[in-house]
Amino acid sequence: MTENEFAIMDELYFVTSYADLKSTSALTDEELCAALRDLISKDYIRILYPDPDTEHAYDESKFGKHCQEYFYLATKAGLVVHNSI
């Protein structure tokens, strides 16, 4: 897990909007979306959309265009890895 991914995971113990993630991060939108994409591909986080209670399937072809609209939450697997580092 990269330093950026670890910092993002710190924020995802509870459902968090992209805007809230961005406000606590020094990453650019491109860097933040790339790190989120990597965490999703590892099954460490999941997407929620259109509201914080509805899980949304990851679609790689659409993610880059919409990553700023989603909410995010760490998965159990992601939390296990995050807490073991």
N, CA, C and O atoms as a GROMACS GRO file, in nm:
protein
  340
    1MET      N    1   0.085  -0.117   0.000
    1MET     CA    2   0.000   0.000   0.000
    1MET      C    3   0.090   0.124   0.000
    1MET      O    4   0.181   0.137   0.082
    2THR      N    5   0.063   0.212  -0.093
    2THR     CA    6   0.144   0.333  -0.104
    2THR      C    7   0.109   0.431   0.009
    2THR      O    8   0.008   0.415   0.077
    3GLU      N    9   0.193   0.531   0.026
    3GLU     CA   10   0.169   0.633   0.127
    3GLU      C   11   0.036   0.706   0.100
    3GLU      O   12  -0.040   0.733   0.192
    4ASN      N   13   0.011   0.738  -0.027
    4ASN     CA   14  -0.114   0.804  -0.062
    4ASN      C   15  -0.235   0.715  -0.034
    4ASN      O   16  -0.336   0.762   0.020
    5GLU      N   17  -0.224   0.589  -0.068
    5GLU     CA   18  -0.334   0.495  -0.043
    5GLU      C   19  -0.359   0.482   0.108
    5GLU      O   20  -0.474   0.477   0.152
    6PHE      N   21  -0.252   0.474   0.185
    6PHE     CA   22  -0.265   0.463   0.330
    6PHE      C   23  -0.337   0.586   0.387
    6PHE      O   24  -0.426   0.572   0.472
    7ALA      N   25  -0.299   0.704   0.341
    7ALA     CA   26  -0.363   0.828   0.388
    7ALA      C   27  -0.511   0.831   0.351
    7ALA      O   28  -0.594   0.876   0.430
    8ILE      N   29  -0.544   0.785   0.233
    8ILE     CA   30  -0.685   0.779   0.192
    8ILE      C   31  -0.762   0.682   0.280
    8ILE      O   32  -0.873   0.711   0.324
    9MET      N   33  -0.703   0.566   0.305
    9MET     CA   34  -0.769   0.466   0.389
    9MET      C   35  -0.798   0.521   0.529
    9MET      O   36  -0.899   0.485   0.589
   10ASP      N   37  -0.712   0.607   0.580
   10ASP     CA   38  -0.735   0.670   0.710
   10ASP      C   39  -0.869   0.742   0.714
   10ASP      O   40  -0.932   0.752   0.820
   11GLU      N   41  -0.914   0.792   0.601
   11GLU     CA   42  -1.036   0.871   0.593
   11GLU      C   43  -1.162   0.788   0.565
   11GLU      O   44  -1.273   0.840   0.570
   12LEU      N   45  -1.144   0.660   0.535
   12LEU     CA   46  -1.257   0.581   0.485
   12LEU      C   47  -1.313   0.479   0.584
   12LEU      O   48  -1.372   0.378   0.543
   13TYR      N   49  -1.295   0.503   0.711
   13TYR     CA   50  -1.357   0.416   0.811
   13TYR      C   51  -1.509   0.436   0.812
   13TYR      O   52  -1.585   0.348   0.852
   14PHE      N   53  -1.551   0.552   0.766
   14PHE     CA   54  -1.692   0.584   0.751
   14PHE      C   55  -1.714   0.634   0.608
   14PHE      O   56  -1.618   0.675   0.542
   15VAL      N   57  -1.836   0.631   0.561
   15VAL     CA   58  -1.866   0.678   0.426
   15VAL      C   59  -1.819   0.823   0.412
   15VAL      O   60  -1.848   0.908   0.496
   16THR      N   61  -1.744   0.848   0.305
   16THR     CA   62  -1.686   0.980   0.282
   16THR      C   63  -1.705   1.020   0.137
   16THR      O   64  -1.682   0.940   0.046
   17SER      N   65  -1.746   1.142   0.116
   17SER     CA   66  -1.763   1.192  -0.020
   17SER      C   67  -1.626   1.226  -0.081
   17SER      O   68  -1.528   1.246  -0.009
   18TYR      N   69  -1.622   1.232  -0.211
   18TYR     CA   70  -1.500   1.272  -0.279
   18TYR      C   71  -1.457   1.411  -0.233
   18TYR      O   72  -1.338   1.434  -0.208
   19ALA      N   73  -1.552   1.504  -0.222
   19ALA     CA   74  -1.520   1.641  -0.180
   19ALA      C   75  -1.452   1.643  -0.044
   19ALA      O   76  -1.358   1.720  -0.022
   20ASP      N   77  -1.500   1.560   0.049
   20ASP     CA   78  -1.436   1.554   0.180
   20ASP      C   79  -1.297   1.493   0.173
   20ASP      O   80  -1.206   1.540   0.240
   21LEU      N   81  -1.281   1.390   0.091
   21LEU     CA   82  -1.147   1.332   0.071
   21LEU      C   83  -1.052   1.437   0.014
   21LEU      O   84  -0.938   1.451   0.060
   22LYS      N   85  -1.098   1.508  -0.085
   22LYS     CA   86  -1.016   1.610  -0.151
   22LYS      C   87  -0.976   1.719  -0.053
   22LYS      O   88  -0.863   1.768  -0.058
   23SER      N   89  -1.065   1.757   0.036
   23SER     CA   90  -1.035   1.866   0.130
   23SER      C   91  -0.930   1.828   0.234
   23SER      O   92  -0.866   1.915   0.292
   24THR      N   93  -0.912   1.698   0.257
   24THR     CA   94  -0.812   1.652   0.355
   24THR      C   95  -0.684   1.603   0.288
   24THR      O   96  -0.594   1.554   0.356
   25SER      N   97  -0.676   1.616   0.158
   25SER     CA   98  -0.564   1.562   0.082
   25SER      C   99  -0.490   1.672   0.008
   25SER      O  100  -0.548   1.773  -0.031
   26ALA      N  101  -0.361   1.651  -0.010
   26ALA     CA  102  -0.280   1.743  -0.090
   26ALA      C  103  -0.267   1.694  -0.234
   26ALA      O  104  -0.194   1.752  -0.314
   27LEU      N  105  -0.338   1.586  -0.267
   27LEU     CA  106  -0.330   1.527  -0.400
   27LEU      C  107  -0.411   1.606  -0.501
   27LEU      O  108  -0.511   1.669  -0.466
   28THR      N  109  -0.369   1.602  -0.625
   28THR     CA  110  -0.448   1.659  -0.732
   28THR      C  111  -0.567   1.567  -0.758
   28THR      O  112  -0.569   1.453  -0.710
   29ASP      N  113  -0.665   1.614  -0.833
   29ASP     CA  114  -0.779   1.529  -0.869
   29ASP      C  115  -0.731   1.404  -0.942
   29ASP      O  116  -0.780   1.294  -0.915
   30GLU      N  117  -0.638   1.420  -1.033
   30GLU     CA  118  -0.587   1.306  -1.109
   30GLU      C  119  -0.520   1.204  -1.017
   30GLU      O  120  -0.544   1.084  -1.030
   31GLU      N  121  -0.437   1.251  -0.925
   31GLU     CA  122  -0.368   1.161  -0.832
   31GLU      C  123  -0.466   1.092  -0.738
   31GLU      O  124  -0.454   0.972  -0.711
   32LEU      N  125  -0.564   1.168  -0.688
   32LEU     CA  126  -0.661   1.110  -0.596
   32LEU      C  127  -0.747   1.006  -0.666
   32LEU      O  128  -0.769   0.898  -0.610
   33CYS      N  129  -0.794   1.035  -0.785
   33CYS     CA  130  -0.875   0.937  -0.859
   33CYS      C  131  -0.793   0.812  -0.893
   33CYS      O  132  -0.846   0.701  -0.887
   34ALA      N  133  -0.666   0.829  -0.926
   34ALA     CA  134  -0.580   0.713  -0.956
   34ALA      C  135  -0.561   0.627  -0.832
   34ALA      O  136  -0.567   0.504  -0.841
   35ALA      N  137  -0.539   0.689  -0.717
   35ALA     CA  138  -0.522   0.613  -0.593
   35ALA      C  139  -0.651   0.542  -0.556
   35ALA      O  140  -0.648   0.427  -0.511
   36LEU      N  141  -0.764   0.608  -0.573
   36LEU     CA  142  -0.893   0.544  -0.546
   36LEU      C  143  -0.915   0.426  -0.639
   36LEU      O  144  -0.962   0.321  -0.596
   37ARG      N  145  -0.882   0.442  -0.765
   37ARG     CA  146  -0.893   0.333  -0.863
   37ARG      C  147  -0.809   0.213  -0.819
   37ARG      O  148  -0.854   0.099  -0.826
   38ASP      N  149  -0.686   0.239  -0.773
   38ASP     CA  150  -0.599   0.131  -0.728
   38ASP      C  151  -0.657   0.060  -0.606
   38ASP      O  152  -0.652  -0.062  -0.597
   39LEU      N  153  -0.711   0.136  -0.512
   39LEU     CA  154  -0.771   0.076  -0.392
   39LEU      C  155  -0.894  -0.006  -0.428
   39LEU      O  156  -0.916  -0.112  -0.369
   40ILE      N  157  -0.973   0.040  -0.522
   40ILE     CA  158  -1.090  -0.036  -0.566
   40ILE      C  159  -1.046  -0.166  -0.632
   40ILE      O  160  -1.106  -0.271  -0.609
   41SER      N  161  -0.943  -0.160  -0.714
   41SER     CA  162  -0.896  -0.280  -0.784
   41SER      C  163  -0.842  -0.386  -0.688
   41SER      O  164  -0.841  -0.504  -0.719
   42LYS      N  165  -0.798  -0.342  -0.570
   42LYS     CA  166  -0.749  -0.434  -0.467
   42LYS      C  167  -0.862  -0.479  -0.374
   42LYS      O  168  -0.838  -0.556  -0.280
   43ASP      N  169  -0.983  -0.431  -0.398
   43ASP     CA  170  -1.100  -0.458  -0.313
   43ASP      C  171  -1.084  -0.402  -0.172
   43ASP      O  172  -1.136  -0.459  -0.077
   44TYR      N  173  -1.012  -0.292  -0.159
   44TYR     CA  174  -0.992  -0.227  -0.029
   44TYR      C  175  -1.097  -0.122  -0.001
   44TYR      O  176  -1.119  -0.086   0.115
   45ILE      N  177  -1.162  -0.071  -0.104
   45ILE     CA  178  -1.271   0.025  -0.086
   45ILE      C  179  -1.383  -0.007  -0.183
   45ILE      O  180  -1.365  -0.080  -0.280
   46ARG      N  181  -1.500   0.050  -0.154
   46ARG     CA  182  -1.613   0.034  -0.245
   46ARG      C  183  -1.673   0.170  -0.273
   46ARG      O  184  -1.653   0.266  -0.199
   47ILE      N  185  -1.747   0.176  -0.382
   47ILE     CA  186  -1.812   0.299  -0.428
   47ILE      C  187  -1.957   0.298  -0.383
   47ILE      O  188  -2.024   0.194  -0.386
   48LEU      N  189  -2.005   0.414  -0.342
   48LEU     CA  190  -2.145   0.433  -0.310
   48LEU      C  191  -2.197   0.549  -0.396
   48LEU      O  192  -2.133   0.654  -0.404
   49TYR      N  193  -2.313   0.528  -0.459
   49TYR     CA  194  -2.368   0.630  -0.547
   49TYR      C  195  -2.511   0.590  -0.583
   49TYR      O  196  -2.533   0.471  -0.605
   50PRO      N  197  -2.606   0.676  -0.592
   50PRO     CA  198  -2.604   0.822  -0.591
   50PRO      C  199  -2.610   0.882  -0.451
   50PRO      O  200  -2.602   1.004  -0.434
   51ASP      N  201  -2.623   0.794  -0.350
   51ASP     CA  202  -2.628   0.842  -0.212
   51ASP      C  203  -2.533   0.757  -0.128
   51ASP      O  204  -2.482   0.656  -0.176
   52PRO      N  205  -2.507   0.796  -0.003
   52PRO     CA  206  -2.411   0.722   0.079
   52PRO      C  207  -2.456   0.584   0.124
   52PRO      O  208  -2.380   0.513   0.190
   53ASP      N  209  -2.577   0.544   0.088
   53ASP     CA  210  -2.629   0.414   0.131
   53ASP      C  211  -2.640   0.312   0.019
   53ASP      O  212  -2.676   0.197   0.045
   54THR      N  213  -2.610   0.350  -0.104
   54THR     CA  214  -2.630   0.261  -0.218
   54THR      C  215  -2.498   0.223  -0.281
   54THR      O  216  -2.428   0.308  -0.337
   55GLU      N  217  -2.464   0.094  -0.271
   55GLU     CA  218  -2.339   0.049  -0.333
   55GLU      C  219  -2.352   0.054  -0.485
   55GLU      O  220  -2.457   0.025  -0.541
   56HIS      N  221  -2.243   0.091  -0.549
   56HIS     CA  222  -2.241   0.110  -0.693
   56HIS      C  223  -2.129   0.024  -0.751
   56HIS      O  224  -2.018   0.022  -0.697
   57ALA      N  225  -2.158  -0.045  -0.860
   57ALA     CA  226  -2.058  -0.130  -0.924
   57ALA      C  227  -1.949  -0.044  -0.990
   57ALA      O  228  -1.977   0.061  -1.048
   58TYR      N  229  -1.828  -0.091  -0.979
   58TYR     CA  230  -1.713  -0.023  -1.040
   58TYR      C  231  -1.712  -0.050  -1.190
   58TYR      O  232  -1.718  -0.166  -1.232
   59ASP      N  233  -1.705   0.055  -1.269
   59ASP     CA  234  -1.694   0.045  -1.414
   59ASP      C  235  -1.571   0.125  -1.454
   59ASP      O  236  -1.573   0.248  -1.454
   60GLU      N  237  -1.464   0.055  -1.488
   60GLU     CA  238  -1.337   0.120  -1.518
   60GLU      C  239  -1.349   0.226  -1.627
   60GLU      O  240  -1.283   0.329  -1.621
   61SER      N  241  -1.432   0.201  -1.727
   61SER     CA  242  -1.444   0.295  -1.839
   61SER      C  243  -1.513   0.426  -1.798
   61SER      O  244  -1.493   0.528  -1.864
   62LYS      N  245  -1.592   0.425  -1.693
   62LYS     CA  246  -1.664   0.545  -1.650
   62LYS      C  247  -1.606   0.609  -1.525
   62LYS      O  248  -1.637   0.723  -1.494
   63PHE      N  249  -1.521   0.536  -1.454
   63PHE     CA  250  -1.474   0.583  -1.325
   63PHE      C  251  -1.402   0.718  -1.332
   63PHE      O  252  -1.428   0.806  -1.249
   64GLY      N  253  -1.313   0.735  -1.427
   64GLY     CA  254  -1.236   0.859  -1.438
   64GLY      C  255  -1.324   0.982  -1.456
   64GLY      O  256  -1.293   1.090  -1.405
   65LYS      N  257  -1.433   0.965  -1.528
   65LYS     CA  258  -1.525   1.077  -1.552
   65LYS      C  259  -1.612   1.108  -1.430
   65LYS      O  260  -1.656   1.222  -1.412
   66HIS      N  261  -1.636   1.007  -1.347
   66HIS     CA  262  -1.733   1.022  -1.239
   66HIS      C  263  -1.675   1.008  -1.098
   66HIS      O  264  -1.750   1.016  -1.001
   67CYS      N  265  -1.546   0.989  -1.084
   67CYS     CA  266  -1.490   0.959  -0.952
   67CYS      C  267  -1.519   1.069  -0.851
   67CYS      O  268  -1.524   1.042  -0.731
   68GLN      N  269  -1.538   1.192  -0.898
   68GLN     CA  270  -1.563   1.304  -0.807
   68GLN      C  271  -1.708   1.309  -0.759
   68GLN      O  272  -1.741   1.389  -0.671
   69GLU      N  273  -1.793   1.227  -0.815
   69GLU     CA  274  -1.935   1.225  -0.778
   69GLU      C  275  -1.967   1.119  -0.672
   69GLU      O  276  -2.075   1.121  -0.613
   70TYR      N  277  -1.875   1.028  -0.649
   70TYR     CA  278  -1.901   0.912  -0.564
   70TYR      C  279  -1.872   0.938  -0.416
   70TYR      O  280  -1.803   1.032  -0.379
   71PHE      N  281  -1.927   0.848  -0.336
   71PHE     CA  282  -1.890   0.834  -0.196
   71PHE      C  283  -1.804   0.708  -0.188
   71PHE      O  284  -1.814   0.621  -0.275
   72TYR      N  285  -1.721   0.699  -0.085
   72TYR     CA  286  -1.630   0.585  -0.071
   72TYR      C  287  -1.632   0.532   0.072
   72TYR      O  288  -1.658   0.606   0.166
   73LEU      N  289  -1.604   0.402   0.085
   73LEU     CA  290  -1.599   0.337   0.215
   73LEU      C  291  -1.500   0.221   0.208
   73LEU      O  292  -1.497   0.146   0.111
   74ALA      N  293  -1.420   0.208   0.312
   74ALA     CA  294  -1.325   0.096   0.318
   74ALA      C  295  -1.400  -0.035   0.335
   74ALA      O  296  -1.504  -0.039   0.401
   75THR      N  297  -1.348  -0.140   0.276
   75THR     CA  298  -1.403  -0.274   0.296
   75THR      C  299  -1.334  -0.337   0.416
   75THR      O  300  -1.235  -0.285   0.467
   76LYS      N  301  -1.389  -0.447   0.460
   76LYS     CA  302  -1.328  -0.520   0.573
   76LYS      C  303  -1.184  -0.560   0.537
   76LYS      O  304  -1.093  -0.547   0.618
   77ALA      N  305  -1.165  -0.609   0.414
   77ALA     CA  306  -1.031  -0.650   0.371
   77ALA      C  307  -0.936  -0.530   0.371
   77ALA      O  308  -0.820  -0.542   0.411
   78GLY      N  309  -0.984  -0.416   0.326
   78GLY     CA  310  -0.903  -0.296   0.325
   78GLY      C  311  -0.863  -0.251   0.464
   78GLY      O  312  -0.750  -0.211   0.487
   79LEU      N  313  -0.958  -0.259   0.558
   79LEU     CA  314  -0.928  -0.220   0.695
   79LEU      C  315  -0.828  -0.316   0.761
   79LEU      O  316  -0.742  -0.273   0.838
   80VAL      N  317  -0.839  -0.443   0.730
   80VAL     CA  318  -0.744  -0.540   0.785
   80VAL      C  319  -0.601  -0.506   0.738
   80VAL      O  320  -0.508  -0.502   0.818
   81VAL      N  321  -0.587  -0.481   0.610
   81VAL     CA  322  -0.455  -0.446   0.556
   81VAL      C  323  -0.406  -0.314   0.613
   81VAL      O  324  -0.291  -0.301   0.654
   82HIS      N  325  -0.493  -0.216   0.616
   82HIS     CA  326  -0.458  -0.083   0.668
   82HIS      C  327  -0.411  -0.090   0.812
   82HIS      O  328  -0.314  -0.024   0.849
   83ASN      N  329  -0.480  -0.170   0.894
   83ASN     CA  330  -0.445  -0.178   1.035
   83ASN      C  331  -0.325  -0.269   1.064
   83ASN      O  332  -0.273  -0.269   1.175
   84SER      N  333  -0.282  -0.345   0.965
   84SER     CA  334  -0.168  -0.434   0.985
   84SER      C  335  -0.036  -0.368   0.948
   84SER      O  336   0.071  -0.426   0.969
   85ILE      N  337  -0.042  -0.248   0.893
   85ILE     CA  338   0.080  -0.178   0.850
   85ILE      C  339   0.131  -0.092   0.962
   85ILE      O  340   0.233  -0.025   0.947
   0.00000   0.00000   0.00000
